Amino acid sequence: MKIQHFTDFLVWQKAHRLFLDLFLDTEKMPARRAVDILASQILRSSGSISTNIAEGFNRSTKKFLNSLDIALGETNETENWIYKLRDSKLLEPATAAARLEQCKEVGRMLNGLVRSIK
């Protein structure tokens, strides 16, 4: 299948799903200032993964690779925030494990995409 739009990338679809899942997870958290800060950070970083894939699409190879590199960094940041939410008891361990696996899968896919482009 030829990629005609950034939404055709399976990695974009998985990253978008991760954002939506985390969005729903944060909606269940208590309304407190510290929680709002953590939720804001994880939504920003997770949203940036698919955003950077989209931003780099249909640009030069160099710019696309740079965008994918940034997306990978955002994936790592998101994983870090998941650990913080889990360890502060704001995210159930089973939910955190599922989100961590999603992050790791997206990271592997991003690395594979970068290798295939290079």
PyRosetta script that sets phi, psi and omega in degrees:
from pyrosetta import init, pose_from_sequence

init()
pose = pose_from_sequence("MKIQHFTDFLVWQKAHRLFLDLFLDTEKMPARRAVDILASQILRSSGSISTNIAEGFNRSTKKFLNSLDIALGETNETENWIYKLRDSKLLEPATAAARLEQCKEVGRMLNGLVRSIK")
pose.set_psi(1, 130.6)
pose.set_omega(1, 178.0)
pose.set_phi(2, -82.6)
pose.set_psi(2, 134.2)
pose.set_omega(2, 178.1)
pose.set_phi(3, -77.7)
pose.set_psi(3, 116.4)
pose.set_omega(3, -179.7)
pose.set_phi(4, -109.2)
pose.set_psi(4, -17.1)
pose.set_omega(4, -177.0)
pose.set_phi(5, -148.7)
pose.set_psi(5, 152.0)
pose.set_omega(5, -177.5)
pose.set_phi(6, -59.9)
pose.set_psi(6, -26.5)
pose.set_omega(6, 178.8)
pose.set_phi(7, -71.3)
pose.set_psi(7, -10.3)
pose.set_omega(7, 176.5)
pose.set_phi(8, -76.1)
pose.set_psi(8, -20.8)
pose.set_omega(8, 178.9)
pose.set_phi(9, -70.9)
pose.set_psi(9, 125.7)
pose.set_omega(9, 177.5)
pose.set_phi(10, -60.3)
pose.set_psi(10, -35.3)
pose.set_omega(10, 179.2)
pose.set_phi(11, -65.2)
pose.set_psi(11, -35.4)
pose.set_omega(11, 176.5)
pose.set_phi(12, -65.1)
pose.set_psi(12, -44.0)
pose.set_omega(12, -179.8)
pose.set_phi(13, -60.3)
pose.set_psi(13, -43.4)
pose.set_omega(13, 179.7)
pose.set_phi(14, -67.4)
pose.set_psi(14, -40.7)
pose.set_omega(14, 178.7)
pose.set_phi(15, -65.7)
pose.set_psi(15, -39.5)
pose.set_omega(15, 177.9)
pose.set_phi(16, -64.3)
pose.set_psi(16, -42.1)
pose.set_omega(16, 178.0)
pose.set_phi(17, -62.1)
pose.set_psi(17, -41.5)
pose.set_omega(17, 177.9)
pose.set_phi(18, -59.0)
pose.set_psi(18, -46.1)
pose.set_omega(18, 178.3)
pose.set_phi(19, -59.1)
pose.set_psi(19, -48.2)
pose.set_omega(19, -178.4)
pose.set_phi(20, -61.9)
pose.set_psi(20, -40.8)
pose.set_omega(20, 178.2)
pose.set_phi(21, -63.7)
pose.set_psi(21, -43.8)
pose.set_omega(21, 178.4)
pose.set_phi(22, -66.8)
pose.set_psi(22, -35.5)
pose.set_omega(22, 176.0)
pose.set_phi(23, -58.6)
pose.set_psi(23, -48.2)
pose.set_omega(23, 179.3)
pose.set_phi(24, -64.9)
pose.set_psi(24, -38.2)
pose.set_omega(24, 177.2)
pose.set_phi(25, -61.1)
pose.set_psi(25, -44.6)
pose.set_omega(25, -177.2)
pose.set_phi(26, -68.8)
pose.set_psi(26, -27.5)
pose.set_omega(26, 178.4)
pose.set_phi(27, -64.8)
pose.set_psi(27, -23.2)
pose.set_omega(27, -178.7)
pose.set_phi(28, -87.8)
pose.set_psi(28, -7.2)
pose.set_omega(28, -176.3)
pose.set_phi(29, -80.4)
pose.set_psi(29, 154.8)
pose.set_omega(29, -179.8)
pose.set_phi(30, -64.9)
pose.set_psi(30, 151.9)
pose.set_omega(30, -180.0)
pose.set_phi(31, -86.0)
pose.set_psi(31, 95.1)
pose.set_omega(31, 176.6)
pose.set_phi(32, -140.3)
pose.set_psi(32, 153.0)
pose.set_omega(32, -176.3)
pose.set_phi(33, -57.1)
pose.set_psi(33, -47.7)
pose.set_omega(33, -178.8)
pose.set_phi(34, -63.2)
pose.set_psi(34, -38.9)
pose.set_omega(34, 179.1)
pose.set_phi(35, -66.0)
pose.set_psi(35, -42.1)
pose.set_omega(35, 178.5)
pose.set_phi(36, -59.8)
pose.set_psi(36, -38.5)
pose.set_omega(36, 179.2)
pose.set_phi(37, -66.0)
pose.set_psi(37, -47.2)
pose.set_omega(37, 178.7)
pose.set_phi(38, -62.5)
pose.set_psi(38, -43.7)
pose.set_omega(38, 179.8)
pose.set_phi(39, -62.9)
pose.set_psi(39, -42.3)
pose.set_omega(39, 179.0)
pose.set_phi(40, -61.1)
pose.set_psi(40, -43.0)
pose.set_omega(40, -178.7)
pose.set_phi(41, -64.8)
pose.set_psi(41, -44.1)
pose.set_omega(41, -177.4)
pose.set_phi(42, -71.3)
pose.set_psi(42, -33.5)
pose.set_omega(42, 177.5)
pose.set_phi(43, -71.1)
pose.set_psi(43, -35.8)
pose.set_omega(43, 177.6)
pose.set_phi(44, -64.8)
pose.set_psi(44, -50.2)
pose.set_omega(44, -177.0)
pose.set_phi(45, -68.1)
pose.set_psi(45, -42.4)
pose.set_omega(45, -179.4)
pose.set_phi(46, -68.7)
pose.set_psi(46, -36.3)
pose.set_omega(46, 176.7)
pose.set_phi(47, -66.7)
pose.set_psi(47, -30.0)
pose.set_omega(47, -179.1)
pose.set_phi(48, -71.3)
pose.set_psi(48, -21.0)
pose.set_omega(48, -179.4)
pose.set_phi(49, -62.1)
pose.set_psi(49, -59.4)
pose.set_omega(49, -178.8)
pose.set_phi(50, -68.8)
pose.set_psi(50, -30.9)
pose.set_omega(50, 178.6)
pose.set_phi(51, -62.5)
pose.set_psi(51, -41.7)
pose.set_omega(51, 179.9)
pose.set_phi(52, -70.2)
pose.set_psi(52, -33.8)
pose.set_omega(52, 174.3)
pose.set_phi(53, -61.9)
pose.set_psi(53, -46.0)
pose.set_omega(53, 179.8)
pose.set_phi(54, -64.5)
pose.set_psi(54, -43.0)
pose.set_omega(54, -177.1)
pose.set_phi(55, -62.3)
pose.set_psi(55, -37.7)
pose.set_omega(55, -177.8)
pose.set_phi(56, -82.2)
pose.set_psi(56, -16.3)
pose.set_omega(56, -177.0)
pose.set_phi(57, -64.1)
pose.set_psi(57, 141.6)
pose.set_omega(57, 179.4)
pose.set_phi(58, 64.5)
pose.set_psi(58, 22.2)
pose.set_omega(58, 173.5)
pose.set_phi(59, -112.0)
pose.set_psi(59, -176.4)
pose.set_omega(59, -179.9)
pose.set_phi(60, -61.6)
pose.set_psi(60, 158.0)
pose.set_omega(60, 178.5)
pose.set_phi(61, -57.4)
pose.set_psi(61, -43.4)
pose.set_omega(61, -179.8)
pose.set_phi(62, -60.3)
pose.set_psi(62, -45.1)
pose.set_omega(62, -179.8)
pose.set_phi(63, -68.0)
pose.set_psi(63, -37.8)
pose.set_omega(63, 179.0)
pose.set_phi(64, -65.6)
pose.set_psi(64, -44.1)
pose.set_omega(64, 178.1)
pose.set_phi(65, -61.8)
pose.set_psi(65, -38.9)
pose.set_omega(65, 176.8)
pose.set_phi(66, -62.9)
pose.set_psi(66, -43.3)
pose.set_omega(66, 178.7)
pose.set_phi(67, -63.8)
pose.set_psi(67, -38.3)
pose.set_omega(67, 178.2)
pose.set_phi(68, -68.1)
pose.set_psi(68, -35.3)
pose.set_omega(68, 175.9)
pose.set_phi(69, -63.7)
pose.set_psi(69, -42.5)
pose.set_omega(69, 177.4)
pose.set_phi(70, -64.5)
pose.set_psi(70, -42.0)
pose.set_omega(70, 178.2)
pose.set_phi(71, -59.7)
pose.set_psi(71, -39.3)
pose.set_omega(71, 177.9)
pose.set_phi(72, -64.5)
pose.set_psi(72, -41.3)
pose.set_omega(72, 176.0)
pose.set_phi(73, -61.4)
pose.set_psi(73, -40.3)
pose.set_omega(73, 178.3)
pose.set_phi(74, -67.2)
pose.set_psi(74, -32.6)
pose.set_omega(74, 176.3)
pose.set_phi(75, -64.4)
pose.set_psi(75, -44.5)
pose.set_omega(75, 177.7)
pose.set_phi(76, -63.3)
pose.set_psi(76, -40.8)
pose.set_omega(76, 178.5)
pose.set_phi(77, -63.8)
pose.set_psi(77, -42.3)
pose.set_omega(77, 179.0)
pose.set_phi(78, -60.6)
pose.set_psi(78, -43.3)
pose.set_omega(78, 177.5)
pose.set_phi(79, -58.6)
pose.set_psi(79, -43.6)
pose.set_omega(79, 177.9)
pose.set_phi(80, -58.9)
pose.set_psi(80, -43.6)
pose.set_omega(80, 179.0)
pose.set_phi(81, -65.5)
pose.set_psi(81, -35.2)
pose.set_omega(81, 177.8)
pose.set_phi(82, -61.8)
pose.set_psi(82, -42.9)
pose.set_omega(82, 176.5)
pose.set_phi(83, -59.5)
pose.set_psi(83, -41.3)
pose.set_omega(83, 179.8)
pose.set_phi(84, -64.0)
pose.set_psi(84, -44.1)
pose.set_omega(84, 179.3)
pose.set_phi(85, -66.0)
pose.set_psi(85, -40.8)
pose.set_omega(85, 178.4)
pose.set_phi(86, -64.0)
pose.set_psi(86, -48.6)
pose.set_omega(86, -174.8)
pose.set_phi(87, -71.7)
pose.set_psi(87, -20.5)
pose.set_omega(87, 175.1)
pose.set_phi(88, -93.6)
pose.set_psi(88, 9.9)
pose.set_omega(88, 174.9)
pose.set_phi(89, 67.6)
pose.set_psi(89, 21.5)
pose.set_omega(89, 177.7)
pose.set_phi(90, -91.1)
pose.set_psi(90, -15.0)
pose.set_omega(90, 178.9)
pose.set_phi(91, -129.6)
pose.set_psi(91, 125.1)
pose.set_omega(91, 179.6)
pose.set_phi(92, -57.1)
pose.set_psi(92, 143.9)
pose.set_omega(92, -179.2)
pose.set_phi(93, -54.2)
pose.set_psi(93, -40.9)
pose.set_omega(93, -179.9)
pose.set_phi(94, -67.1)
pose.set_psi(94, -40.1)
pose.set_omega(94, 178.1)
pose.set_phi(95, -66.3)
pose.set_psi(95, -44.3)
pose.set_omega(95, 178.7)
pose.set_phi(96, -60.1)
pose.set_psi(96, -42.6)
pose.set_omega(96, 179.8)
pose.set_phi(97, -61.7)
pose.set_psi(97, -40.7)
pose.set_omega(97, 178.5)
pose.set_phi(98, -65.2)
pose.set_psi(98, -42.7)
pose.set_omega(98, -179.9)
pose.set_phi(99, -68.7)
pose.set_psi(99, -37.0)
pose.set_omega(99, 177.4)
pose.set_phi(100, -63.6)
pose.set_psi(100, -40.5)
pose.set_omega(100, 178.1)
pose.set_phi(101, -64.9)
pose.set_psi(101, -39.5)
pose.set_omega(101, 176.4)
pose.set_phi(102, -60.0)
pose.set_psi(102, -45.3)
pose.set_omega(102, 179.0)
pose.set_phi(103, -59.4)
pose.set_psi(103, -47.3)
pose.set_omega(103, -178.4)
pose.set_phi(104, -63.1)
pose.set_psi(104, -39.0)
pose.set_omega(104, 178.0)
pose.set_phi(105, -64.3)
pose.set_psi(105, -45.5)
pose.set_omega(105, 178.1)
pose.set_phi(106, -60.5)
pose.set_psi(106, -43.0)
pose.set_omega(106, 178.4)
pose.set_phi(107, -60.2)
pose.set_psi(107, -45.2)
pose.set_omega(107, 178.1)
pose.set_phi(108, -62.0)
pose.set_psi(108, -41.2)
pose.set_omega(108, -179.3)
pose.set_phi(109, -67.3)
pose.set_psi(109, -40.2)
pose.set_omega(109, 177.4)
pose.set_phi(110, -62.9)
pose.set_psi(110, -44.3)
pose.set_omega(110, 177.8)
pose.set_phi(111, -61.0)
pose.set_psi(111, -40.9)
pose.set_omega(111, 178.2)
pose.set_phi(112, -64.9)
pose.set_psi(112, -40.7)
pose.set_omega(112, 179.2)
pose.set_phi(113, -64.1)
pose.set_psi(113, -43.0)
pose.set_omega(113, 178.2)
pose.set_phi(114, -60.9)
pose.set_psi(114, -46.0)
pose.set_omega(114, 178.8)
pose.set_phi(115, -60.3)
pose.set_psi(115, -40.0)
pose.set_omega(115, -178.1)
pose.set_phi(116, -69.7)
pose.set_psi(116, -29.7)
pose.set_omega(116, 179.1)
pose.set_phi(117, -76.6)
pose.set_psi(117, -38.4)
pose.set_omega(117, -179.5)
pose.set_phi(118, -70.7)
pose.dump_pdb("model.pdb")
